[in-house]
Amino acid sequence: MSWDAARLDDPGRLEEADPAGMLRAVASSAAQVRTAYRAAREAGVAALAGDGRPRAIAVAGMGGSGIAGDVLAAVCGYGAPLPIVTVRSHRLPGWIGPTDLVIAVSCSGATEETLAVATEAVRRGCRLLAVGGPSSPLEAVARQARAPFVPVTVGGQPRSGVWALSVPPVVAAAELGLVRVDEEVFEAVAGRLEEIAHRCRPASESFINPGKSAAMALAETVPMIWGSSPLAAVAAHRWACQLNENGKYPAIWGELPEAGHNQVMALDGPLAERDIFADEAGRSLRLVVLRDTEEHPQVARRREVALRLAQDRNVPVTEIVAEGGHPLERLASLIGLGDYASTYLALGYGIDPTPVSVITELKARISQ
């Protein structure tokens, strides 16, 4: 398969290459925010505050559901008065107990690892909030434990429902007084995602479409994606995972300042070498920096120097700045663009972005 940028501005070819409608699913992000906010309120998430603030929060989830925990931690930020951890495995940490809140997130409601953690949380006497598919095994666990359950319906792959899955935990955190997020903020986030959807719509040509432009920059490179804050690092992780799943494409992600202590050495490696006189361009490194508007001064300085080091070595650089005031809105601006970029990258290669056949095969072999 080969990269063909002309595919991106051919509506017929885009539609043909995207039979399951990943672009439509990404465009539903704003609606997901509004629907999930209402669903969380209607499910009685506010009742979690009745027993006071928990000692800690553990968010259990895998793949596209697991990022809900990272989103929650990023939005609560350094000011959170308790630890927030994401559990991507079959077991809870040993220190989680009755004074803690476990939030189990599974798009299908049947994820093996998440069900195991939710069941263990109930056995340990933890407070539980479940988010997932209606009439699912996860709902049954929540009902048996008399815990709130937020039903989520995602039309497509779990990764396309990131906001449907991530908003209910944030609503819960707001009810617990961990972060200030009200209906007005959620509406601002939805508005930001609508704006991105308009700018990145398939009918918008590449030279003015930021999603297509980002895909064109990433094509035929090995992207090294850095976030300049914990919040931007969550977006960097999401970019890499979306490039993996949508684009079937390799990507590396990291967070500054840590990436400046290890990943930066790739700027002196074999993928950083480009022969500008070669008949055919080989795949080379590209540094992608996702900038938060709230950076530690020393991190900002490290980012600036790292970019200059890359440019001095002729390593191509893409820099994207978060938009919006509230942390959730800034995060949405970065994730939204990355979701479009990864989808357009797949389509530019003539790849259907929706199927994940290798993941399906892996699960099938494990179950044998």
MARMAR-791892 format. One record per residue (C-alpha): x, y, z. Coordinates in Angstrom, 1 decimal. Layout:
+--------+--------+--------+
!     c1 !     c2 !     c3 !
+--------+--------+--------+
!      X !      Y !      Z !
...
+--------+--------+--------+
END
This chain:
+--------+--------+--------+
!     c1 !     c2 !     c3 !
+--------+--------+--------+
!    0.0 !    0.0 !    0.0 !
!    1.3 !    3.5 !   -0.8 !
!    0.5 !    7.0 !    0.3 !
!   -1.6 !    9.0 !   -2.1 !
!   -2.5 !   12.5 !   -0.8 !
!   -4.9 !   12.9 !   -3.7 !
!   -7.3 !   10.5 !   -2.1 !
!   -8.0 !   13.0 !    0.7 !
!   -9.7 !   15.5 !   -1.6 !
!  -11.7 !   12.9 !   -3.6 !
!  -15.1 !   12.5 !   -1.8 !
!  -15.9 !    9.3 !   -3.7 !
!  -12.7 !    7.6 !   -2.7 !
!  -13.0 !    8.8 !    0.9 !
!  -16.4 !    7.3 !    1.2 !
!  -15.4 !    4.1 !   -0.5 !
!  -12.4 !    3.6 !    1.8 !
!  -14.4 !    4.3 !    5.0 !
!  -17.4 !    1.9 !    4.7 !
!  -18.0 !    1.8 !    8.5 !
!  -18.0 !    5.5 !    8.8 !
!  -15.1 !    6.3 !   11.1 !
!  -15.1 !   10.0 !    9.9 !
!  -18.8 !   10.2 !   10.8 !
!  -18.0 !    8.6 !   14.2 !
!  -15.3 !   11.2 !   14.9 !
!  -17.7 !   14.0 !   13.9 !
!  -20.2 !   12.8 !   16.5 !
!  -17.8 !   13.8 !   19.4 !
!  -19.8 !   17.0 !   20.3 !
!  -23.0 !   15.0 !   20.5 !
!  -21.3 !   12.4 !   22.7 !
!  -20.3 !   15.1 !   25.2 !
!  -23.9 !   16.4 !   25.5 !
!  -25.5 !   13.0 !   25.6 !
!  -23.0 !   11.6 !   28.1 !
!  -23.5 !   14.6 !   30.4 !
!  -27.2 !   14.1 !   30.5 !
!  -26.9 !   10.3 !   30.9 !
!  -24.5 !   10.7 !   33.9 !
!  -26.9 !   13.1 !   35.6 !
!  -29.9 !   10.9 !   35.0 !
!  -28.0 !    7.8 !   36.3 !
!  -27.7 !    9.5 !   39.7 !
!  -23.9 !   10.0 !   39.7 !
!  -24.5 !   12.9 !   42.1 !
!  -25.3 !   10.3 !   44.8 !
!  -21.6 !    9.3 !   45.0 !
!  -21.1 !   12.5 !   47.0 !
!  -23.4 !   11.3 !   49.7 !
!  -20.7 !    9.2 !   51.4 !
!  -18.2 !   12.0 !   51.2 !
!  -14.9 !   12.2 !   49.3 !
!  -13.1 !    8.9 !   48.7 !
!   -9.5 !    8.4 !   49.6 !
!   -8.5 !    7.6 !   46.0 !
!  -10.1 !    6.9 !   42.6 !
!   -9.1 !    4.0 !   40.4 !
!  -10.5 !    4.0 !   36.8 !
!  -10.5 !    0.6 !   35.2 !
!  -10.6 !    0.3 !   31.4 !
!   -8.8 !   -1.1 !   28.4 !
!   -8.0 !    0.5 !   25.0 !
!  -10.4 !    3.2 !   24.0 !
!  -12.2 !    2.9 !   27.4 !
!   -9.0 !    3.1 !   29.5 !
!   -8.2 !    6.6 !   28.3 !
!  -11.2 !    7.8 !   30.4 !
!   -9.0 !    7.5 !   33.5 !
!   -6.2 !    9.5 !   31.9 !
!   -8.7 !   12.2 !   30.9 !
!  -10.1 !   12.4 !   34.4 !
!   -6.6 !   12.7 !   36.0 !
!   -5.6 !   15.3 !   33.5 !
!   -8.7 !   17.4 !   34.0 !
!   -8.4 !   17.3 !   37.8 !
!   -4.7 !   18.2 !   37.4 !
!   -2.2 !   18.9 !   40.2 !
!   -4.9 !   20.4 !   42.4 !
!   -6.7 !   17.1 !   42.9 !
!   -6.8 !   16.4 !   46.7 !
!   -6.5 !   12.6 !   46.1 !
!   -4.7 !   10.2 !   43.8 !
!   -6.4 !    9.2 !   40.5 !
!   -4.9 !    6.1 !   38.8 !
!   -5.9 !    4.1 !   35.7 !
!   -5.9 !    0.4 !   35.9 !
!   -5.3 !   -1.4 !   32.6 !
!   -5.2 !   -5.0 !   33.9 !
!   -7.2 !   -7.8 !   35.6 !
!   -6.4 !   -6.7 !   39.1 !
!   -6.7 !   -3.7 !   41.4 !
!   -3.7 !   -2.5 !   43.3 !
!   -3.4 !   -4.0 !   46.7 !
!   -3.9 !   -0.7 !   48.5 !
!   -7.4 !   -0.1 !   47.0 !
!  -10.1 !   -0.7 !   49.7 !
!  -13.5 !    0.3 !   51.1 !
!  -12.6 !    4.0 !   51.3 !
!  -11.8 !    4.2 !   47.6 !
!  -13.9 !    4.7 !   44.5 !
!  -13.5 !    2.4 !   41.5 !
!  -14.9 !    3.6 !   38.2 !
!  -15.2 !    0.7 !   35.7 !
!  -15.4 !    1.8 !   32.1 !
!  -16.2 !   -0.6 !   29.2 !
!  -17.8 !    0.4 !   25.9 !
!  -19.2 !   -3.1 !   25.4 !
!  -19.7 !   -3.7 !   29.1 !
!  -18.1 !   -7.1 !   28.6 !
!  -14.4 !   -6.4 !   28.6 !
!  -12.7 !   -9.2 !   30.4 !
!  -10.2 !   -7.2 !   32.4 !
!  -12.6 !   -4.5 !   33.4 !
!  -15.2 !   -7.0 !   34.6 !
!  -12.6 !   -8.7 !   36.7 !
!  -11.6 !   -5.4 !   38.4 !
!  -15.2 !   -4.3 !   38.9 !
!  -16.0 !   -7.7 !   40.6 !
!  -12.9 !   -7.4 !   42.7 !
!  -13.9 !   -3.9 !   43.8 !
!  -17.3 !   -5.1 !   44.9 !
!  -15.7 !   -7.9 !   46.9 !
!  -13.3 !   -5.5 !   48.6 !
!  -16.2 !   -3.2 !   49.6 !
!  -15.2 !   -0.3 !   47.3 !
!  -17.6 !    2.3 !   46.1 !
!  -18.3 !    1.6 !   42.4 !
!  -19.4 !    3.6 !   39.4 !
!  -19.8 !    1.7 !   36.1 !
!  -20.0 !    3.2 !   32.6 !
!  -20.7 !    0.9 !   29.7 !
!  -23.0 !   -0.8 !   27.3 !
!  -26.6 !   -1.3 !   28.5 !
!  -27.9 !   -4.7 !   29.4 !
!  -24.3 !   -5.9 !   29.7 !
!  -22.4 !   -8.0 !   32.3 !
!  -20.9 !   -4.8 !   33.7 !
!  -24.4 !   -3.4 !   34.3 !
!  -25.3 !   -6.6 !   36.1 !
!  -22.3 !   -6.2 !   38.4 !
!  -23.3 !   -2.6 !   39.2 !
!  -27.0 !   -3.4 !   39.8 !
!  -26.0 !   -6.3 !   42.1 !
!  -23.8 !   -3.9 !   44.1 !
!  -26.5 !   -1.2 !   44.0 !
!  -24.0 !    1.1 !   42.3 !
!  -24.7 !    3.9 !   39.8 !
!  -24.5 !    2.7 !   36.1 !
!  -24.3 !    5.1 !   33.2 !
!  -25.4 !    3.4 !   30.0 !
!  -23.4 !    4.3 !   26.9 !
!  -24.2 !    3.4 !   23.3 !
!  -21.4 !    3.9 !   20.8 !
!  -22.1 !    3.2 !   17.2 !
!  -18.8 !    1.7 !   16.2 !
!  -15.4 !    0.9 !   17.7 !
!  -14.9 !    1.8 !   21.4 !
!  -12.1 !    4.3 !   20.4 !
!  -14.7 !    6.3 !   18.4 !
!  -16.7 !    6.9 !   21.6 !
!  -14.0 !    8.5 !   23.7 !
!  -16.2 !   11.4 !   24.9 !
!  -19.2 !    9.2 !   25.7 !
!  -16.9 !    7.1 !   28.0 !
!  -14.8 !   10.0 !   29.4 !
!  -17.5 !   12.5 !   30.4 !
!  -19.4 !   10.5 !   33.1 !
!  -16.2 !   10.1 !   35.3 !
!  -15.6 !   13.9 !   35.0 !
!  -19.2 !   14.5 !   36.0 !
!  -18.6 !   12.3 !   39.0 !
!  -15.4 !   14.2 !   39.9 !
!  -17.3 !   17.5 !   39.7 !
!  -20.0 !   16.1 !   42.1 !
!  -17.2 !   15.1 !   44.5 !
!  -15.8 !   18.6 !   44.4 !
!  -12.5 !   17.5 !   42.8 !
!  -12.8 !   19.8 !   39.8 !
!  -15.0 !   22.7 !   38.6 !
!  -16.9 !   21.4 !   35.5 !
!  -20.5 !   22.5 !   35.0 !
!  -22.9 !   22.3 !   32.1 !
!  -21.5 !   25.5 !   30.7 !
!  -18.0 !   23.9 !   30.5 !
!  -19.3 !   20.8 !   28.8 !
!  -21.2 !   22.9 !   26.3 !
!  -17.9 !   24.8 !   25.6 !
!  -16.2 !   21.5 !   25.0 !
!  -18.9 !   20.4 !   22.7 !
!  -18.7 !   23.7 !   20.8 !
!  -14.9 !   23.3 !   20.4 !
!  -15.4 !   19.8 !   19.0 !
!  -18.1 !   21.0 !   16.6 !
!  -15.7 !   23.7 !   15.4 !
!  -13.0 !   21.1 !   14.7 !
!  -15.5 !   18.9 !   12.9 !
!  -16.4 !   21.8 !   10.6 !
!  -12.8 !   22.6 !    9.9 !
!  -11.9 !   18.9 !    9.3 !
!  -14.9 !   17.9 !    7.3 !
!  -14.3 !   15.7 !    4.3 !
!  -15.4 !   18.4 !    1.8 !
!  -12.8 !   20.8 !    3.1 !
!   -9.7 !   20.7 !    0.9 !
!   -6.3 !   19.7 !    2.3 !
!   -4.7 !   23.1 !    2.2 !
!   -7.3 !   24.5 !    4.7 !
!   -8.2 !   21.3 !    6.5 !
!   -6.1 !   20.8 !    9.6 !
!   -6.9 !   17.2 !    9.9 !
!   -5.8 !   16.4 !    6.4 !
!   -2.8 !   18.7 !    6.7 !
!   -1.7 !   16.8 !    9.8 !
!   -2.1 !   13.5 !    8.1 !
!    0.0 !   14.6 !    5.1 !
!    2.7 !   15.7 !    7.5 !
!    2.7 !   12.4 !    9.3 !
!    2.6 !   10.2 !    6.2 !
!    5.9 !    8.4 !    5.4 !
!    7.4 !    9.4 !    8.7 !
!    7.8 !    7.7 !   12.1 !
!    6.1 !   10.2 !   14.4 !
!    7.5 !   10.9 !   17.9 !
!    4.7 !   12.7 !   19.7 !
!    5.4 !   14.7 !   22.9 !
!    3.0 !   16.5 !   25.2 !
!    4.3 !   19.6 !   27.0 !
!    2.2 !   19.0 !   30.1 !
!    0.4 !   16.0 !   31.8 !
!   -2.8 !   17.1 !   30.0 !
!   -1.0 !   17.3 !   26.6 !
!    0.7 !   14.0 !   27.3 !
!   -2.8 !   12.4 !   27.5 !
!   -3.5 !   13.8 !   24.0 !
!   -0.1 !   12.5 !   22.8 !
!   -0.9 !    9.0 !   24.0 !
!   -4.3 !    9.2 !   22.3 !
!   -2.7 !   10.4 !   19.1 !
!   -0.3 !    7.4 !   19.1 !
!   -3.1 !    4.9 !   19.9 !
!   -5.3 !    6.3 !   17.2 !
!   -2.5 !    6.2 !   14.7 !
!   -2.0 !    2.5 !   15.7 !
!   -5.6 !    1.5 !   15.5 !
!   -7.0 !    3.8 !   12.8 !
!   -3.9 !    4.1 !   10.6 !
!   -2.3 !    0.7 !   11.4 !
!    0.7 !    2.9 !   11.8 !
!    3.6 !    3.0 !   14.3 !
!    4.0 !    6.0 !   16.6 !
!    5.9 !    6.9 !   19.8 !
!    4.6 !    9.2 !   22.5 !
!    6.1 !   10.9 !   25.5 !
!    5.9 !   13.8 !   27.9 !
!    8.2 !   16.6 !   28.5 !
!   10.4 !   17.0 !   30.5 !
!   10.9 !   13.2 !   30.7 !
!   11.2 !   12.8 !   26.9 !
!   14.1 !   15.2 !   27.0 !
!   16.0 !   12.6 !   29.1 !
!   15.6 !    9.7 !   26.6 !
!   13.5 !   10.0 !   23.5 !
!   15.4 !   13.1 !   22.4 !
!   18.3 !   10.9 !   21.5 !
!   16.4 !    9.6 !   18.5 !
!   17.3 !   13.0 !   16.9 !
!   20.9 !   11.5 !   16.5 !
!   19.7 !    8.1 !   15.3 !
!   19.3 !    6.5 !   11.9 !
!   15.7 !    7.6 !   11.3 !
!   16.8 !   11.2 !   11.7 !
!   19.1 !   11.0 !    8.7 !
!   17.6 !   12.1 !    5.5 !
!   19.1 !   12.1 !    2.0 !
!   17.6 !   15.1 !    0.3 !
!   19.2 !   14.0 !   -3.0 !
!   17.7 !   10.5 !   -3.0 !
!   15.4 !    9.5 !   -5.8 !
!   12.8 !    8.2 !   -3.3 !
!   12.4 !    9.5 !    0.2 !
!   12.7 !    7.0 !    2.9 !
!   10.7 !    7.0 !    6.1 !
!   12.2 !    9.4 !    8.5 !
!   11.5 !   10.7 !   12.0 !
!    9.0 !   13.5 !   12.6 !
!    8.8 !   15.3 !   15.9 !
!    5.2 !   16.3 !   16.8 !
!    4.8 !   18.6 !   19.9 !
!    1.4 !   19.1 !   21.4 !
!    1.6 !   22.3 !   23.4 !
!   -0.5 !   23.1 !   26.4 !
!   -1.1 !   26.8 !   27.2 !
!   -0.3 !   26.0 !   30.8 !
!    3.3 !   24.8 !   30.9 !
!    5.9 !   24.8 !   33.6 !
!    8.5 !   27.5 !   32.6 !
!   11.3 !   25.0 !   32.6 !
!    9.3 !   22.6 !   30.4 !
!    8.6 !   25.5 !   28.0 !
!   12.3 !   26.2 !   27.8 !
!   13.1 !   22.5 !   27.2 !
!   10.4 !   22.3 !   24.5 !
!   11.9 !   25.3 !   22.7 !
!   15.4 !   23.9 !   22.8 !
!   14.3 !   20.5 !   21.7 !
!   12.5 !   21.9 !   18.6 !
!   15.6 !   23.8 !   17.7 !
!   17.7 !   20.7 !   18.0 !
!   15.4 !   18.8 !   15.7 !
!   15.4 !   21.7 !   13.2 !
!   19.2 !   21.8 !   13.3 !
!   19.3 !   18.2 !   12.3 !
!   16.7 !   18.6 !    9.5 !
!   14.2 !   16.5 !   11.4 !
!   10.7 !   17.8 !   10.3 !
!    8.7 !   19.3 !   13.2 !
!    4.9 !   19.8 !   13.7 !
!    3.8 !   21.9 !   16.6 !
!    0.1 !   22.1 !   17.7 !
!   -1.1 !   24.4 !   20.4 !
!   -4.2 !   23.6 !   22.6 !
!   -7.2 !   25.9 !   22.3 !
!   -9.6 !   26.9 !   25.0 !
!   -9.6 !   28.0 !   28.6 !
!  -10.8 !   25.0 !   30.7 !
!   -8.5 !   22.0 !   30.9 !
!  -11.2 !   19.7 !   29.4 !
!  -11.7 !   22.1 !   26.4 !
!   -7.9 !   22.3 !   25.8 !
!   -7.7 !   18.5 !   25.9 !
!  -10.6 !   18.1 !   23.5 !
!   -9.0 !   20.5 !   21.0 !
!   -5.8 !   18.3 !   20.9 !
!   -7.6 !   15.0 !   20.9 !
!  -10.2 !   16.1 !   18.3 !
!   -7.6 !   17.1 !   15.8 !
!   -5.6 !   13.8 !   16.3 !
!   -8.7 !   11.7 !   15.8 !
!   -9.2 !   13.3 !   12.4 !
!   -5.5 !   13.2 !   11.5 !
!   -5.3 !    9.4 !   12.2 !
!   -8.4 !    8.7 !   10.2 !
!   -7.2 !   10.7 !    7.2 !
!   -3.8 !    9.1 !    7.4 !
!   -5.5 !    5.7 !    7.0 !
!   -7.6 !    6.9 !    4.1 !
!   -4.6 !    8.4 !    2.4 !
!   -3.1 !    5.0 !    2.4 !
!   -6.3 !    3.4 !    1.1 !
!   -6.8 !    1.6 !    4.5 !
!  -10.2 !    1.1 !    6.1 !
!   -9.6 !    2.8 !    9.5 !
!  -12.3 !    0.8 !   11.4 !
!  -11.3 !   -2.9 !   11.5 !
!   -8.8 !   -4.1 !   14.1 !
!   -8.2 !   -7.6 !   12.7 !
!   -5.0 !   -8.3 !   14.6 !
!   -6.6 !   -7.4 !   17.9 !
!   -9.5 !   -9.6 !   17.1 !
!   -7.2 !  -12.4 !   16.1 !
!   -5.2 !  -12.0 !   19.3 !
!   -8.3 !  -12.2 !   21.5 !
!   -9.5 !  -15.3 !   19.5 !
!   -6.2 !  -17.1 !   20.0 !
!   -6.2 !  -16.3 !   23.8 !
!   -9.7 !  -17.8 !   24.1 !
!   -8.8 !  -21.1 !   22.5 !
+--------+--------+--------+
END
